[in-house]
Amino acid sequence: MAELRHSSSLGSRSSSSPLRAAGDEDSSSPHVHDHSPNGGDDEDGRPRHPSRDRDRPIWFHSLFPFFGDDPRVSPQKNKISLLLILILAIASLISVYGIINHLNAPYLCKKDGIVLNCPHVKESPSPWENPLSATTSWKPCAERRIGGISDLPPENETNGYVFIHAEGGLNQQRIAICNAVAVAKIMNATLILPVLKQDQIWKDTTKFEDIFDVDHFIDYLKDDVRIVRDIPDWFTDKAELFSSIRRTVKNIPKYAAAQFYIDNVLPRIKEKKIMALKPFVDRLGYDNVPQEINRLRCRVNYHALKFLPDIEQMADSLVSRMRNRTGNPNPYMALHLRFEKGMVGLSFCDFVGTREEKVKMAEYRQKEWPRRFKNGSHLWQLALQKRKEGRCPLEPGEVAVILRAMGYPKETQIYVASGQVYGGQNRMAPLRNMFPNLVTKEDLAGKEELTTFRKHVTSLAALDFLVCLKSDVFVMTHGGNFAKLIIGARRYMGHRQKSIKPDKGLMSKSFGDPYMGWATFVEDVVVTHQTRTGLPEETFPNYDLWENPLTPCMCKA
């Protein structure tokens, strides 16, 4: 009996592990015997398959201990194993989908505080072009619908007429025209062709038809907004529309929401039938209006507003001359240099200069902006603060040093769009010494060629706009609508062309560090500006529509 008990206990221990049982079958242990009356069969007569468990890998038994041939395993446990398999399969599919989605995701930079993080690319950086992946991820999608059916009511069935004065320079007027079309759409009103106001600073008398193609403008937007060339004949007192308070809506806040126009302006238009909106600079917001309205503004800006053919042709001629100045095709840079006397004075920043220059500038500021100047005692501290915050225009010499640090050689061809530079040739000397191939439209074209365009200041500004727009690299030195619209248009065209926006705050720290060596400065400039070249970014909340139209006006390519 003792031997029998001993043999039974050994037999039960030897079969307690499936792996060990499978391994012991081939052994010659005297303690393991087949006592089954059916030999290799189970008690119910079914044959056993010990090799089936042996063929399964160890990980299978570790993950699915319930999934086997043992009849003692309940069906409920088999269901659990099947559920686990299903969950793992779904997780695998999700992972694969996530990887594919990541590989196919469009190139998009995202801001983390003040830092802009952009996707890593393998291609070597180019001084003239943005990465290829950035230029193939997005495409314009604000064009008009081809073959669409217009749902616009007839002119006499709209809610009334809207009239605006587009104030300021050419680019401010352009923004006002885009906003006017959008506001007319919001209120289902007929838009009277905007009047370009005769600005006191610009002293220009340009009319809409002197600069833009009116027929194209009206035709391109015919399915969006009803536009008429002039005030309707039945409204006899046209002077009233320019001067009467009863015909003017004056309480529109800056960056107003679309709902403001519906609640406050539309009732007056319905009552009076014709209303003027004044002032109309920045009187429509961006992230508080429907996306289709923002897309309409892009449609106006990039497709409907075309310069007259003679302006386009002259600009193309200037671009061609810039690209062939070396005798062979060459890229060129466009530099928007904002360092006119008025800009320097208005900035209230301090710049390098003689004592006599500083005295004259103080007198100029006191005359033009007496309320801000006061007695002048607070201006030095204000100037320091503004420079630290990057709110001062870059001097020509500072621009030259930054461009050289970025790697642009002395031979670079540079088109300069600028007014009369404050300080004249002496102020321009550092930039010209480092980049002698500086030219303006006056250098590229003869006096006779430009005579026609001198009749209107905005025509000359339009030439600068187009030559800068079509450049290989565009560099701005200070804010303003000109640079903003150029950068936005180049983004809309596909992000291929670099649009450099210097970090003036960081550069002021570097310029003010007497112990910083050239190598360190170069590294700072390159690292700081590698993502400040007009790359794809979401529009809101960091940009307005004119500088970055991606979110409402571009689609994944």
Solvent accessible surface area in square Angstrom, and as a share of the most:
residue,aa,sasa,rsa
1,M,165,0.74
2,A,68,0.52
3,E,150,0.67
4,L,114,0.57
5,R,149,0.54
6,H,104,0.46
7,S,35,0.22
8,S,67,0.43
9,S,44,0.28
10,L,43,0.21
11,G,26,0.25
12,S,72,0.47
13,R,137,0.50
14,S,18,0.12
15,S,71,0.46
16,S,88,0.57
17,S,42,0.27
18,P,90,0.57
19,L,103,0.51
20,R,145,0.53
21,A,35,0.27
22,A,13,0.10
23,G,53,0.51
24,D,40,0.21
25,E,102,0.46
26,D,134,0.70
27,S,60,0.39
28,S,111,0.71
29,S,44,0.28
30,P,97,0.61
31,H,80,0.36
32,V,69,0.40
33,H,108,0.48
34,D,90,0.47
35,H,152,0.68
36,S,37,0.24
37,P,132,0.83
38,N,73,0.37
39,G,32,0.31
40,G,47,0.46
41,D,44,0.23
42,D,45,0.23
43,E,176,0.79
44,D,91,0.47
45,G,39,0.38
46,R,141,0.51
47,P,81,0.51
48,R,126,0.46
49,H,99,0.44
50,P,61,0.39
51,S,45,0.29
52,R,106,0.39
53,D,44,0.23
54,R,125,0.46
55,D,112,0.58
56,R,60,0.22
57,P,58,0.37
58,I,120,0.61
59,W,151,0.53
60,F,32,0.13
61,H,51,0.23
62,S,81,0.52
63,L,95,0.47
64,F,12,0.05
65,P,85,0.54
66,F,68,0.28
67,F,60,0.25
68,G,33,0.31
69,D,67,0.35
70,D,54,0.28
71,P,103,0.65
72,R,208,0.76
73,V,36,0.21
74,S,41,0.27
75,P,100,0.63
76,Q,113,0.50
77,K,85,0.36
78,N,49,0.25
79,K,127,0.54
80,I,71,0.36
81,S,0,0.00
82,L,100,0.50
83,L,100,0.50
84,L,73,0.36
85,I,67,0.34
86,L,102,0.51
87,I,93,0.47
88,L,95,0.47
89,A,47,0.37
90,I,84,0.42
91,A,49,0.38
92,S,63,0.41
93,L,126,0.62
94,I,112,0.57
95,S,65,0.42
96,V,80,0.46
97,Y,149,0.57
98,G,36,0.34
99,I,109,0.55
100,I,89,0.45
101,N,83,0.42
102,H,141,0.63
103,L,134,0.66
104,N,110,0.57
105,A,58,0.45
106,P,33,0.21
107,Y,14,0.05
108,L,34,0.17
109,C,2,0.01
110,K,124,0.52
111,K,88,0.37
112,D,100,0.52
113,G,65,0.63
114,I,170,0.86
115,V,85,0.49
116,L,26,0.13
117,N,80,0.41
118,C,35,0.21
119,P,55,0.35
120,H,169,0.75
121,V,40,0.23
122,K,201,0.85
123,E,80,0.36
124,S,93,0.60
125,P,132,0.83
126,S,43,0.28
127,P,59,0.37
128,W,54,0.19
129,E,74,0.33
130,N,4,0.02
131,P,29,0.18
132,L,96,0.48
133,S,45,0.29
134,A,0,0.00
135,T,23,0.13
136,T,81,0.47
137,S,15,0.10
138,W,26,0.09
139,K,101,0.43
140,P,44,0.28
141,C,30,0.18
142,A,0,0.00
143,E,81,0.37
144,R,76,0.28
145,R,140,0.51
146,I,155,0.78
147,G,76,0.73
148,G,34,0.33
149,I,159,0.81
150,S,46,0.30
151,D,116,0.60
152,L,32,0.16
153,P,31,0.19
154,P,70,0.44
155,E,64,0.29
156,N,132,0.68
157,E,112,0.50
158,T,18,0.11
159,N,37,0.19
160,G,4,0.04
161,Y,18,0.07
162,V,0,0.00
163,F,2,0.01
164,I,0,0.00
165,H,23,0.10
166,A,0,0.00
167,E,29,0.13
168,G,11,0.11
169,G,10,0.10
170,L,2,0.01
171,N,17,0.09
172,Q,52,0.23
173,Q,7,0.03
174,R,17,0.06
175,I,8,0.04
176,A,3,0.02
177,I,0,0.00
178,C,0,0.00
179,N,0,0.00
180,A,0,0.00
181,V,0,0.00
182,A,0,0.00
183,V,0,0.00
184,A,0,0.00
185,K,72,0.31
186,I,28,0.14
187,M,1,0.01
188,N,62,0.32
189,A,3,0.02
190,T,0,0.00
191,L,0,0.00
192,I,3,0.01
193,L,17,0.09
194,P,3,0.02
195,V,54,0.31
196,L,8,0.04
197,K,81,0.34
198,Q,112,0.50
199,D,30,0.16
200,Q,149,0.66
201,I,152,0.77
202,W,105,0.37
203,K,163,0.69
204,D,15,0.08
205,T,84,0.49
206,T,7,0.04
207,K,125,0.53
208,F,4,0.02
209,E,87,0.39
210,D,44,0.23
211,I,0,0.00
212,F,1,0.00
213,D,38,0.20
214,V,11,0.06
215,D,91,0.47
216,H,53,0.24
217,F,0,0.00
218,I,39,0.20
219,D,65,0.33
220,Y,23,0.09
221,L,0,0.00
222,K,109,0.46
223,D,30,0.16
224,D,12,0.06
225,V,5,0.03
226,R,71,0.26
227,I,14,0.07
228,V,26,0.15
229,R,136,0.50
230,D,86,0.45
231,I,9,0.05
232,P,19,0.12
233,D,133,0.69
234,W,148,0.52
235,F,13,0.06
236,T,122,0.71
237,D,75,0.39
238,K,75,0.32
239,A,69,0.54
240,E,27,0.12
241,L,1,0.01
242,F,88,0.37
243,S,90,0.58
244,S,22,0.14
245,I,134,0.68
246,R,145,0.53
247,R,38,0.14
248,T,12,0.07
249,V,2,0.01
250,K,111,0.47
251,N,103,0.53
252,I,7,0.03
253,P,67,0.42
254,K,116,0.49
255,Y,105,0.40
256,A,6,0.04
257,A,32,0.25
258,A,9,0.07
259,Q,102,0.45
260,F,47,0.20
261,Y,0,0.00
262,I,69,0.35
263,D,85,0.44
264,N,66,0.34
265,V,0,0.00
266,L,23,0.11
267,P,68,0.42
268,R,82,0.30
269,I,0,0.00
270,K,102,0.43
271,E,126,0.56
272,K,56,0.24
273,K,105,0.44
274,I,0,0.00
275,M,0,0.00
276,A,4,0.03
277,L,1,0.00
278,K,63,0.27
279,P,46,0.29
280,F,1,0.00
281,V,31,0.18
282,D,35,0.18
283,R,33,0.12
284,L,0,0.00
285,G,1,0.01
286,Y,27,0.10
287,D,105,0.54
288,N,66,0.34
289,V,14,0.08
290,P,60,0.38
291,Q,76,0.34
292,E,108,0.49
293,I,12,0.06
294,N,0,0.00
295,R,75,0.27
296,L,5,0.03
297,R,0,0.00
298,C,1,0.01
299,R,28,0.10
300,V,0,0.00
301,N,6,0.03
302,Y,44,0.17
303,H,40,0.18
304,A,0,0.00
305,L,7,0.04
306,K,93,0.39
307,F,9,0.04
308,L,45,0.22
309,P,77,0.48
310,D,66,0.34
311,I,3,0.02
312,E,44,0.20
313,Q,124,0.55
314,M,21,0.10
315,A,0,0.00
316,D,69,0.36
317,S,35,0.23
318,L,0,0.00
319,V,14,0.08
320,S,56,0.36
321,R,84,0.31
322,M,0,0.00
323,R,70,0.26
324,N,76,0.39
325,R,99,0.36
326,T,77,0.45
327,G,67,0.64
328,N,103,0.53
329,P,122,0.77
330,N,20,0.10
331,P,55,0.35
332,Y,0,0.00
333,M,0,0.00
334,A,0,0.00
335,L,0,0.00
336,H,18,0.08
337,L,0,0.00
338,R,56,0.20
339,F,0,0.00
340,E,45,0.20
341,K,97,0.41
342,G,33,0.32
343,M,28,0.13
344,V,2,0.01
345,G,0,0.00
346,L,78,0.39
347,S,8,0.05
348,F,2,0.01
349,C,2,0.01
350,D,49,0.26
351,F,18,0.07
352,V,118,0.68
353,G,30,0.29
354,T,83,0.48
355,R,206,0.75
356,E,112,0.50
357,E,54,0.24
358,K,83,0.35
359,V,79,0.45
360,K,120,0.51
361,M,15,0.06
362,A,38,0.30
363,E,105,0.47
364,Y,48,0.18
365,R,25,0.09
366,Q,94,0.42
367,K,161,0.68
368,E,82,0.37
369,W,58,0.20
370,P,79,0.50
371,R,217,0.79
372,R,104,0.38
373,F,17,0.07
374,K,143,0.60
375,N,118,0.60
376,G,21,0.20
377,S,91,0.59
378,H,70,0.31
379,L,22,0.11
380,W,149,0.52
381,Q,122,0.54
382,L,57,0.28
383,A,6,0.05
384,L,68,0.34
385,Q,81,0.36
386,K,17,0.07
387,R,58,0.21
388,K,130,0.55
389,E,87,0.39
390,G,14,0.14
391,R,117,0.43
392,C,5,0.03
393,P,1,0.00
394,L,8,0.04
395,E,18,0.08
396,P,0,0.00
397,G,18,0.18
398,E,30,0.14
399,V,3,0.02
400,A,0,0.00
401,V,43,0.25
402,I,3,0.02
403,L,1,0.00
404,R,73,0.27
405,A,4,0.03
406,M,34,0.15
407,G,52,0.50
408,Y,4,0.02
409,P,67,0.42
410,K,102,0.43
411,E,116,0.52
412,T,7,0.04
413,Q,13,0.06
414,I,0,0.00
415,Y,0,0.00
416,V,9,0.05
417,A,3,0.02
418,S,38,0.25
419,G,41,0.39
420,Q,149,0.66
421,V,16,0.09
422,Y,37,0.14
423,G,32,0.31
424,G,22,0.21
425,Q,131,0.58
426,N,134,0.69
427,R,29,0.10
428,M,15,0.07
429,A,41,0.32
430,P,60,0.37
431,L,0,0.00
432,R,95,0.35
433,N,108,0.55
434,M,51,0.23
435,F,0,0.00
436,P,62,0.39
437,N,42,0.22
438,L,10,0.05
439,V,8,0.04
440,T,46,0.27
441,K,18,0.08
442,E,83,0.37
443,D,98,0.51
444,L,24,0.12
445,A,8,0.06
446,G,39,0.38
447,K,171,0.72
448,E,158,0.71
449,E,68,0.31
450,L,1,0.00
451,T,79,0.46
452,T,77,0.45
453,F,14,0.06
454,R,117,0.43
455,K,148,0.63
456,H,41,0.18
457,V,56,0.32
458,T,3,0.02
459,S,5,0.03
460,L,32,0.16
461,A,18,0.14
462,A,0,0.00
463,L,0,0.00
464,D,15,0.08
465,F,8,0.03
466,L,9,0.05
467,V,0,0.00
468,C,0,0.00
469,L,23,0.12
470,K,57,0.24
471,S,0,0.00
472,D,34,0.17
473,V,0,0.00
474,F,0,0.00
475,V,1,0.01
476,M,14,0.06
477,T,1,0.01
478,H,27,0.12
479,G,32,0.31
480,G,31,0.30
481,N,44,0.22
482,F,24,0.10
483,A,1,0.00
484,K,53,0.22
485,L,3,0.02
486,I,0,0.00
487,I,4,0.02
488,G,0,0.00
489,A,10,0.08
490,R,2,0.01
491,R,11,0.04
492,Y,10,0.04
493,M,101,0.45
494,G,10,0.09
495,H,2,0.01
496,R,84,0.31
497,Q,41,0.18
498,K,30,0.13
499,S,2,0.01
500,I,4,0.02
501,K,67,0.28
502,P,10,0.07
503,D,38,0.20
504,K,34,0.14
505,G,12,0.11
506,L,68,0.34
507,M,0,0.00
508,S,20,0.13
509,K,132,0.56
510,S,9,0.06
511,F,70,0.29
512,G,60,0.58
513,D,55,0.29
514,P,114,0.72
515,Y,201,0.76
516,M,53,0.24
517,G,40,0.39
518,W,134,0.47
519,A,81,0.62
520,T,67,0.39
521,F,13,0.05
522,V,41,0.23
523,E,108,0.49
524,D,46,0.24
525,V,0,0.00
526,V,70,0.40
527,V,85,0.49
528,T,27,0.15
529,H,7,0.03
530,Q,114,0.51
531,T,28,0.16
532,R,75,0.27
533,T,8,0.05
534,G,6,0.06
535,L,4,0.02
536,P,0,0.00
537,E,8,0.03
538,E,91,0.41
539,T,0,0.00
540,F,45,0.19
541,P,118,0.74
542,N,79,0.40
543,Y,37,0.14
544,D,27,0.14
545,L,1,0.00
546,W,4,0.01
547,E,20,0.09
548,N,0,0.00
549,P,0,0.00
550,L,6,0.03
551,T,57,0.33
552,P,1,0.01
553,C,0,0.00
554,M,11,0.05
555,C,50,0.30
556,K,130,0.55
557,A,83,0.64
